[in-house]
Amino acid sequence: MIDLLANKTQSGELFVNLAIVHFRNHEWGQAKMAVDQALHKGGLSDHRRVLALLEKINDRLFGSGIGRC
């Protein structure tokens, strides 16, 4: 449901919130996809916070120091 709402909004903020939910549930792949969608959509209030979240996700997916964007 939140995915549908996120697609209809002007900014990627809902995708960021969705990514945080997935991250907290240890759903790393889904969290990364949501962050990617947020970055693609743009209009983010705190771009650095989103990049920091992406770094944490990549650390979980690929191990520390690998796969950083």
C-alpha distances in whole Angstrom, upper triangle without the diagonal:
4,5,5,7,9,10,11,13,17,17,15,15,11,12,15,13,11,14,16,13,14,18,18,17,19,17,19,18,15,16,18,16,14,17,18,16,16,20,20,18,20,21,21,23,24,24,27,24,22,25,26,22,23,26,25,23,25,28,26,25,29,31,32,34,33,30,30,29
4,5,5,6,9,10,11,14,14,12,11,8,8,11,9,7,11,13,11,12,15,16,16,18,16,17,17,13,13,16,14,11,14,16,13,13,17,17,15,17,18,17,19,20,21,23,20,18,21,22,19,20,23,22,20,23,25,24,23,27,29,30,31,30,27,27,26
4,5,5,6,9,10,13,13,11,12,8,7,11,10,8,11,13,12,12,15,17,16,18,15,16,15,11,12,14,11,9,12,13,10,11,15,14,13,16,17,17,19,20,20,22,20,17,20,22,19,18,22,22,19,21,24,23,22,25,27,29,30,28,25,25,24
4,5,5,7,9,13,13,12,13,10,10,14,13,11,14,17,15,16,19,20,20,22,19,20,19,15,16,17,14,12,15,16,12,13,17,16,14,17,17,18,21,22,22,25,23,20,23,25,22,22,25,25,23,25,28,26,26,29,31,32,33,32,29,28,27
4,5,5,6,10,11,11,11,8,9,12,12,11,14,16,15,16,19,20,20,22,20,21,20,16,17,18,16,13,15,16,13,13,16,16,13,15,15,16,18,20,21,23,22,19,22,24,21,21,25,25,23,25,28,27,27,30,32,33,34,32,29,29,27
4,5,5,8,8,7,8,5,6,9,9,9,11,14,14,14,17,19,19,21,18,19,18,14,14,15,13,10,12,13,9,9,12,12,10,12,12,13,15,17,17,20,18,16,19,21,18,18,22,22,20,22,25,24,24,27,29,30,30,29,26,25,23
4,6,8,9,8,10,9,8,12,13,12,14,17,17,17,19,22,22,23,20,20,19,15,16,16,13,11,13,13,9,10,13,11,9,12,13,14,17,19,19,22,21,18,20,23,20,20,23,24,22,23,27,26,25,28,30,31,31,30,26,26,24
4,7,9,10,11,10,11,14,15,14,17,19,19,20,22,24,24,26,23,24,22,19,19,20,17,14,16,16,12,12,15,14,11,13,13,15,17,20,20,23,22,20,22,25,23,22,26,27,25,27,30,29,28,31,34,34,35,33,30,29,27
4,6,7,8,8,10,12,13,13,16,18,18,19,21,23,24,26,23,23,22,19,18,19,17,14,15,15,12,11,13,13,9,11,10,12,14,17,17,21,20,17,20,23,21,21,25,25,24,26,29,28,28,31,33,33,33,32,29,28,25
4,7,9,10,11,13,14,15,17,19,20,21,23,25,26,27,25,25,24,21,20,20,18,15,15,15,12,11,12,12,8,8,7,10,12,15,15,19,19,17,19,22,21,21,24,26,24,26,29,29,29,31,33,33,33,32,29,27,24
4,6,8,9,10,12,13,14,16,18,19,20,22,24,25,23,22,21,19,17,17,16,13,12,13,10,8,9,10,6,6,4,6,9,12,12,15,15,13,16,18,17,17,21,22,21,23,26,26,26,28,30,30,29,29,26,24,21
4,6,5,7,9,10,11,13,15,15,16,19,20,21,19,18,18,15,13,13,12,9,8,9,7,4,7,8,5,5,6,6,9,11,10,14,13,10,13,15,14,14,17,19,17,19,22,22,22,24,26,26,26,25,22,21,18
4,5,5,6,9,10,11,13,14,15,17,19,20,19,18,18,16,13,14,14,10,9,12,10,6,9,11,9,8,8,6,8,9,10,13,11,9,13,15,13,14,17,18,17,19,22,22,22,25,26,26,26,26,23,21,19
4,5,5,6,9,10,11,12,14,15,17,18,17,17,17,14,12,14,13,9,10,12,10,8,11,13,10,11,11,10,11,13,13,16,14,12,15,17,14,15,19,19,17,20,22,22,22,25,27,27,28,27,24,23,21
4,5,5,6,9,10,10,12,14,15,16,14,14,14,11,9,10,9,5,6,9,6,5,9,10,9,10,11,10,12,13,13,15,13,10,13,15,12,12,16,16,14,17,20,19,19,22,23,24,25,24,21,20,18
4,5,5,6,9,10,10,12,14,15,14,13,14,11,9,10,10,7,6,9,8,6,9,11,11,11,11,9,10,10,10,12,10,7,10,11,9,10,13,13,12,15,17,17,18,20,22,22,22,22,19,18,17
4,5,5,6,9,10,11,13,14,13,14,15,12,10,12,12,9,9,12,11,9,12,15,14,14,14,11,12,12,13,15,12,10,13,14,11,13,16,15,14,17,19,18,19,22,23,23,24,24,22,21,20
4,5,5,6,9,10,11,12,11,12,12,9,7,10,10,6,8,11,10,9,13,15,14,15,16,14,15,15,16,17,14,12,15,15,12,13,16,15,13,16,18,17,17,21,22,23,24,24,21,20,20
4,5,5,6,9,10,10,9,9,10,7,4,7,8,5,6,9,9,9,11,14,14,15,16,13,15,14,14,15,12,9,12,12,8,9,12,11,9,12,15,14,14,17,19,19,21,20,18,17,16
4,5,5,6,9,10,10,10,12,10,7,10,11,9,9,13,13,12,14,17,17,17,17,14,15,14,14,15,11,10,12,12,8,10,13,11,10,13,15,14,15,18,19,19,21,21,19,18,18
4,5,5,6,9,9,10,12,10,8,11,12,10,11,15,15,14,17,19,18,19,20,17,18,17,18,18,15,13,16,15,12,13,16,14,12,16,17,15,16,20,20,21,23,23,21,21,21
4,5,5,6,5,7,8,6,5,9,10,9,10,13,14,14,16,18,18,20,21,18,20,19,19,19,16,14,16,15,11,12,15,12,10,13,15,12,13,17,18,19,21,21,19,19,19
4,5,5,6,6,9,8,5,9,11,10,10,13,15,14,16,19,19,20,21,18,20,18,17,17,14,12,14,12,9,10,12,9,7,11,12,9,11,14,15,16,18,18,17,16,17
4,5,8,9,12,11,9,12,14,13,14,17,18,17,19,22,22,23,23,20,21,19,20,19,16,15,16,15,11,13,15,11,10,14,14,12,14,17,17,18,21,21,20,20,21
4,5,8,11,10,9,13,14,13,15,18,19,19,21,23,23,24,25,23,24,22,22,22,19,17,19,18,14,15,17,14,12,15,15,12,14,17,18,19,22,22,21,21,22
4,6,9,9,8,11,13,13,14,17,18,19,20,23,24,24,26,23,25,23,22,22,19,17,18,16,13,14,15,11,9,12,12,9,10,14,14,16,19,18,18,18,20
4,6,6,6,9,10,11,12,14,16,17,18,20,21,23,24,22,24,22,22,21,19,17,17,17,13,13,15,12,9,12,13,10,10,14,15,17,20,18,17,18,19
4,6,5,6,9,10,11,12,14,15,16,18,20,21,23,21,23,21,19,19,17,14,15,14,11,10,11,9,6,8,10,7,6,10,12,14,16,15,13,14,15
4,5,5,6,9,10,11,12,14,15,17,18,20,23,21,23,22,20,20,18,15,16,16,13,11,13,12,8,9,12,9,7,11,13,16,17,15,13,14,15
4,5,5,6,9,10,11,12,14,15,16,18,21,19,21,21,19,20,18,15,16,16,13,12,14,13,10,12,14,12,11,14,17,19,20,18,16,17,17
4,5,5,6,9,10,11,12,14,15,16,18,16,18,17,16,16,14,11,12,13,9,8,11,10,7,10,12,11,10,14,16,17,18,17,15,15,15
4,5,5,6,9,10,11,12,14,15,18,16,18,17,15,15,14,11,11,12,9,7,10,10,6,8,11,10,9,12,14,15,16,14,12,12,11
4,5,5,6,9,10,10,12,14,17,16,19,18,16,17,16,12,13,15,12,10,13,13,10,11,15,14,12,15,17,19,19,17,14,15,14
4,5,5,6,9,10,10,12,14,13,16,16,14,16,14,11,12,14,11,10,13,14,11,13,16,15,14,17,19,20,21,20,17,16,15
4,5,5,6,8,10,10,13,11,14,13,11,12,11,7,8,11,8,7,10,11,9,11,14,14,14,16,18,18,19,17,15,13,12
4,5,5,6,9,10,13,12,15,15,12,14,13,10,10,13,11,8,12,13,11,12,15,16,14,16,19,19,19,17,14,13,11
4,5,5,6,8,11,11,15,15,13,15,15,11,13,15,13,12,15,16,14,15,19,19,17,20,22,23,23,21,18,17,15
4,5,5,6,8,8,11,11,10,13,12,8,11,13,12,11,14,16,14,16,19,19,18,21,23,23,23,22,18,17,15
4,5,5,8,8,11,11,8,11,11,8,9,12,12,10,13,15,14,15,18,19,18,20,22,22,21,20,17,15,12
4,6,9,10,14,14,12,15,15,12,12,16,15,13,16,19,17,17,21,22,20,22,24,24,23,22,18,17,14
4,7,8,12,14,12,15,16,13,14,17,16,15,19,20,19,20,23,24,23,25,27,27,26,25,22,20,17
4,5,9,10,9,13,13,11,12,16,15,15,18,20,19,20,23,24,23,25,27,27,26,25,22,20,16
4,7,9,9,13,13,12,14,17,16,17,20,21,21,22,25,26,26,28,29,29,28,27,25,22,19
4,6,6,9,9,8,11,13,13,14,17,18,18,20,22,23,24,25,27,26,25,25,23,20,17
4,6,9,9,9,12,14,14,15,18,19,20,22,23,25,25,27,28,27,26,27,25,22,19
4,6,5,7,9,10,11,13,15,16,17,19,20,22,23,24,25,23,23,24,22,19,17
4,5,5,6,9,10,11,12,14,15,16,19,20,21,22,23,21,20,21,19,16,13
4,5,5,6,9,10,10,12,14,15,16,19,20,20,21,19,18,19,17,14,12
4,5,5,6,9,10,11,12,14,15,17,18,20,20,18,18,19,18,15,14
4,5,5,6,9,10,11,12,14,15,16,18,19,18,18,18,16,13,12
4,5,5,6,9,10,10,12,14,15,16,16,15,14,15,13,10,8
4,5,5,6,9,10,11,13,14,15,15,13,13,14,13,10,10
4,5,5,6,9,10,11,12,14,14,14,14,15,13,11,11
4,5,5,6,9,10,10,12,13,12,12,12,10,8,8
4,5,5,6,9,10,10,10,9,9,10,8,6,7
4,5,5,6,9,10,10,9,10,11,11,9,11
4,5,5,6,9,9,10,11,11,10,9,11
4,5,5,6,7,8,9,7,6,6,8
4,6,5,5,5,7,7,7,8,11
4,6,6,7,10,10,10,11,14
4,6,9,11,9,8,10,13
4,7,8,6,6,9,12
4,6,6,8,10,13
4,6,8,9,12
4,7,7,10
4,6,9
4,6
4
